[in-house]
Amino acid sequence: MEHLKGRDLFYYLEQKKFHISEERAAFLIYSIATALKYLHQYGIAHRDLKPENILLINTSMDSDIKLMDFGLSKIIAPDETSTEPFGTLSYVAPEVLKMKPYGKDVDIWSVGIIAYLLLVGVLPFDDEKDSEIARMIMT
């Protein structure tokens, strides 16, 4: 595997004190969405998209990204669903928590959470108690 000097997106945001420009946020969201489109074309659902699983190639302001950690990913056929409860709580789609059938679209929810974090600087569903985070997501 190649060495990516930019570290992960969460570290990058910490270094920027969670304040980046809208243009940079748009570039990152577009890059993540483009990578997801590629994966989804091949039936692959990542199922654990979060800033810690997005690496920056280098430390420049316009660094490209790479998705990492496919340990929870799954190939989901067009007519197939999954009910396995995988993902990181603050980024996981409600249907996963409710253990309802889901497809690759759960990754899109995670992109929305990441977009919110990039633009606002905080997570939309956050609390010290996991049970409260789950309750907020599921309502």
Stockholm file with secondary structure:
# STOCKHOLM 1.0

chainA/1-139         MEHLKGRDLFYYLEQKKFHISEERAAFLIYSIATALKYLHQYGIAHRDLKPENILLINTSMDSDIKLMDFGLSKIIAPDETSTEPFGTLSYVAPEVLKMKPYGKDVDIWSVGIIAYLLLVGVLPFDDEKDSEIARMIMT
#=GR chainA/1-139 SS CCCCTTCBHHHHHHHTTTCCCHHHHHHHHHHHHHHHHHHHHTTEECCCCCGGGEEESSSSTTCCEEECCCTTCEECCTTCCBCCCCSCGGGCCHHHHTTCCBCTTHHHHHHHHHHHHHHHSSCSSCCSSHHHHHHHHHC
#=GC SS_cons         CCCCTTCBHHHHHHHTTTCCCHHHHHHHHHHHHHHHHHHHHTTEECCCCCGGGEEESSSSTTCCEEECCCTTCEECCTTCCBCCCCSCGGGCCHHHHTTCCBCTTHHHHHHHHHHHHHHHSSCSSCCSSHHHHHHHHHC
//
